[in-house]
Amino acid sequence: MNLPSSPPPIEVQGLTRRFGHETAVDDLSFQIAPGKVTGFLGPNGAGKSTTLRMILGLDTPHAGRALIHGRPFRTLPQPLREVGALLDAGAVHPGRRARDHLAWLATSNRLPAGRVEHVLELTGLSGVAGKRVGSFSLGMRQRLGIAAALLGDPPVLLLDEPVNGLDPEGIRWIRTLMKSLAAEGRAVLVSSHLISEMALTADHLVIIGRGRLLADTEAARFLADAGPGASLEDAYMRLTASEVEYRAIS
């Protein structure tokens, strides 16, 4: 007997989004598997942030659809239990205290109050939880955004530039965290410009340029196909050389 397979954690099908006459995302399709860190890469203006916003129901596509375990994000009854997302660490009101911000999210999503203290400890913010977010450094705001993403203990995580503003210790911490979350069977989708960091973190790569899919492959295979001695950065630059938004004049 062939049992029906479970829908993928994230599935993007023919996603298209235009802004005026410009096409930001162009008939884009890919799937994200559980148990892996997937690096979502592309030059500036490639459409990565727009794609993440459509997955989360913040932007409406002109064509196609994005699904979380087979359902649009907007139909999820308790979204924080399904998906954790970090898009903009500066989106928290500066006058709100870190613990209060997380407590409000927990209450609004009917999450156990104990999750607040758990994610504060996990992200190293327990000692500053009573401080107002406006006094936080960019790195501390990033940690708070990650704490919010983890609040519902979700099986799917979307992180946009999660190491932005972090010091070397913080970068190593988030790298280890993402790997451990994937090892638990979660699907972790990470958008980043730091190719060297993705070389240390990503199991799988989805690379886009000008809104179109350029590669959807295991990181190890992508590197092997680039030839002996090639780095991930070398392979990425070759693939995206004609897709960059701006080019230097030689």
N, C-alpha and C positions, 0 to 999 in steps of 0.2 A: 504494500500500500504506500502510495506517495502522499506524505503529509504536506499540507500547505506551508510554505516557508513564511517566516515572519517578515514584515516589511522592513526595509533598512532604516536605521536611526534618522538619517537625513537623505532625502531624494529630491533632486532638482531635475525637472523635466521641461526642456524647451523654454527655459526662462528668458524673457525679453523685457527690457525696460528702456524707454527713451525719455530724454529730456529735451523738449523742443525737436530740433532736427538731428540731435546727437543721439546715437544708440549707445547706451552705457553697458548694457548686457545683451548679448546677441545669440539667441537660441541655445542657451547654455544648459547642458545636461551632465549630471554626475551623481554618484552615490557615495555616502560615507559609511564605512563599516565600523562595527563595534570592536573594542579591544585594540584600537590603534590611535596614534596621534597622526592626524592628517594635516600636512602643511598646505595652506591655501595661499599661493604665491602669484605674483604678477607685478608689472611695472606700475608706477603712479598712473592713475586714470584707467587702470585695466578693468575696473568694475567690481573689485572685491568687496568693498564696503556696501555698495548697492545690493550685491547678491546677498550678503548677510542680512541686510535690512529686509529684503523680500522674504528670506527664510523665516524671519521673526515677525512677519506681517506688518512691518512698519512702513514699507513701500509696497504699492500694488503693481504687479507686473502687467504689461500690456499683452503678454502672451505667456503661456506655460504656467507651471505651478511648482511650489516647493512644499514638501511634506515632511512631517516629523512622525516617524513610525506609522506612516500611511495616512496622516491627517494634517490638514492645514493648522498652523500654529494658532490661529485665532479661534479654532474650535476646541482647543485643549481646555478641559474644565479647571485644572490646577496647573498652569503652565510652569511654575517654578519647580514642580515635582517632575516635570518632563524635560525641561531645557534650562540650562544655566547659561547666561550670556554676559559678556563684557564687551560693550561697544564704545562707551565714552565714560572714562573714570571721573570726568569733571561734571557729570550730570546730577550729582547729589547737591542739595541746597547747602551752602557753606555754613549756615547757622545751625544745622542739625548735628547732633552728636552721633558718633559712629554707631554706638550700641542702639540708640533710638531709631536710627535709619533701618538697621537690620531687624529690629523688633517690629517696626511698622510693616516691613515686607513679610515677616513671618506671620503676623496676625492677619494681614490681608489675603494671604494664601493658605490660611489654616494649617500652618506648620507648627510643630512643637517648639515651645519657647526655648528648650534646651539646645536647639540647633544654633541659636544666636551665639551662645558662649562657645559652642564647639567650633564654629567657623572663625570666630575671633581668635581663638587659640591656634587654630590651624594656619591662619595667615599671619600670625605674629602681632596681632593688634590688641591683645587683651590689655596691655599696659596703657594704651591710649584710647580705649573704647569710650571713655567719658569725655573726650575732647571734641570740640567742634571741627567739622570737616574742613572749614575754611583755614584752619591752622595746619592742615596736613600738607606735606610735600607731595609732589606728583607720584613718587614711588609709593607713599602711604595710601594715596587715593587709588592707585592701581590695586594694592592689596585689599582695600575695602571693596572695590568692584569685583574682585575675585571671590571675596567672602560672600557677597550677595549672590554671585553666580552659583556658589556651592550650597547655598542655604537650604534648598529643597532636596539635596542629595540626588541630583538628577542623573539619568543615564546618558544624557547628551549635553555637551558643552561647546559653545561657540565663543571664541576669544579673539578679539581684534587687537593686534599689537600688545599682547599682555606684558611684555617686558619693558615697555616704554616707561622711562623714568626710574627704572630699578637700577640699583648699584650691582656690582659683580656678584655679591652674596645673594641679592634678591633674584638675579637672573638664574643663578644655579638653583635656587629654591624653586622657582616656578618651573624650571626644566624638570626637576625631580618630581614635582607635584604632578605635572601633566603626564609623565611616564607612569607614575603610580596609579593615576586615575584610569588610564588606558588599560593597565595591567589588571584592574578590577573588572574590566569588560565594558567600560564606558566608551562612547564615541567622542573624540576630542578633535574639533576642527579649529585650527589656529591660523589666522591671517597674520603674515609678518613680512617685513622688508629685510629682516636680518637673515640672509641666506646661510651665513656661518652658524647661526643658532639652530636653524632648521636642520642643518647637517647633523647636529648632535641630538636632535629631538624627534624629528618626523620619521614615521614608519612608511607613510604613503604621501604622495604629492598630487595635488590638483593645481595646475598652472594655467592661468588665463592671460590673454592679451587682447586689448581693445574689445573686451566683453566676450571673447570667443575662447573655447577650450583649446589649449595647446598640448596639454599632457595630463594623463590620469594614470599613474603608475606607481609601483612600489619604489621607494626612495633608492634602495639598493640596486634595482634594475636600471633606473634612470642614470645612476652614477656609472654603472658598469657599461652601459651603452655609449657613454661619453668617451670611453677609451682609456687606456692605461695612463695613470698619473693625473687624470682630470679631477678637479674638485667639484663639489656640487655647485659652487658659484660659477665655475667655468661652464658647466653644462647648462646652467640656467641662463647665463648671459648669451650663449650661442642660440638657445631656443628663442629668447625674447628680443634679440638684437633689432629685429624689424618692427617690434611692437611698442617700443618706448614712446612716451608722449612727447619728449623733447630730445633732440640730438645735438651734440656739439658740432660746430662747423669746423672742419679740418682745413 
